[in-house]
Amino acid sequence: MSATESRDSNFITRARNANKAIWDGINDLVELQRQWNALDYGSTLTAGVGENDGLNSTEVGAVVFDTANAMVAVLGAGHATNMAKLL
């Protein structure tokens, strides 16, 4: 393998790894929506402590629902096909 081929292959690997992390992250957030609803975290989630200090249910819920749902909409617009090709 030439130096160019090796560099290019490394680039593809990095793109695939980043893609997989995003794919998994979106799916993890969507999965967390079920737990949020089942445990009524909108009413019961306590404020974060330690490394989560300063975070509250409103901020967490915005990511788990609003951001995750926006990302699902982007995937639904055709980007899921792009991403799935690299998985």
C-alpha positions as CSV (number, residue, x, y, z in Angstrom):
1,M,0.0,0.0,0.0
2,S,1.4,3.4,-0.9
3,A,1.7,6.3,1.5
4,T,-1.3,8.0,-0.2
5,E,-3.4,4.9,-0.1
6,S,-2.6,4.5,3.6
7,R,-3.4,8.1,4.4
8,D,-6.6,8.0,2.5
9,S,-7.6,4.7,4.2
10,N,-6.9,6.2,7.6
11,F,-9.1,9.2,6.6
12,I,-12.0,6.8,5.7
13,T,-11.5,4.9,8.9
14,R,-11.8,8.1,10.9
15,A,-14.9,9.2,9.0
16,R,-16.5,5.8,9.6
17,N,-15.6,6.0,13.3
18,A,-17.1,9.5,13.7
19,N,-20.2,8.4,11.7
20,K,-20.7,5.4,14.0
21,A,-20.4,7.6,17.1
22,I,-23.0,10.0,15.8
23,W,-25.3,7.1,14.7
24,D,-25.0,5.4,18.1
25,G,-25.4,8.7,20.0
26,I,-28.7,9.5,18.2
27,N,-30.0,6.0,18.8
28,D,-29.0,6.2,22.5
29,L,-30.8,9.5,22.9
30,V,-34.0,8.1,21.3
31,E,-33.8,5.1,23.6
32,L,-33.5,7.4,26.6
33,Q,-36.8,8.9,25.7
34,R,-38.6,5.7,26.8
35,Q,-36.9,5.7,30.2
36,W,-37.6,9.4,30.6
37,N,-41.3,8.8,29.9
38,A,-41.5,5.6,32.0
39,L,-40.0,7.3,35.0
40,D,-41.6,10.7,34.5
41,Y,-38.2,12.4,34.6
42,G,-39.9,15.7,33.5
43,S,-41.3,15.8,37.0
44,T,-38.9,13.6,39.0
45,L,-35.3,14.0,37.6
46,T,-33.2,15.6,40.3
47,A,-30.5,18.2,39.4
48,G,-27.1,16.8,38.5
49,V,-24.3,16.5,41.0
50,G,-20.5,16.0,40.5
51,E,-19.7,16.1,36.8
52,N,-23.3,16.8,36.1
53,D,-23.5,19.7,38.5
54,G,-25.6,22.6,37.2
55,L,-27.6,20.5,34.8
56,N,-31.4,20.2,35.3
57,S,-34.2,18.2,33.8
58,T,-35.1,21.0,31.4
59,E,-31.6,21.1,29.9
60,V,-31.4,17.3,29.7
61,G,-34.9,16.9,28.3
62,A,-34.1,19.4,25.6
63,V,-31.3,17.2,24.3
64,V,-33.1,13.8,24.9
65,F,-36.2,15.0,23.0
66,D,-35.7,18.2,21.0
67,T,-32.2,17.6,19.7
68,A,-32.7,13.9,19.3
69,N,-35.9,14.4,17.4
70,A,-34.3,17.0,15.1
71,M,-31.5,14.6,14.3
72,V,-34.0,11.8,13.5
73,A,-35.7,14.3,11.1
74,V,-32.4,14.9,9.4
75,L,-31.8,11.2,9.1
76,G,-35.3,10.8,7.7
77,A,-34.5,13.4,5.0
78,G,-32.1,10.9,3.4
79,H,-29.0,11.2,5.6
80,A,-29.7,7.8,7.3
81,T,-28.9,6.2,4.0
82,N,-25.6,8.1,3.7
83,M,-24.7,7.2,7.3
84,A,-25.8,3.5,7.0
85,K,-23.4,3.1,4.0
86,L,-20.4,3.7,6.3
87,L,-21.5,1.6,9.2
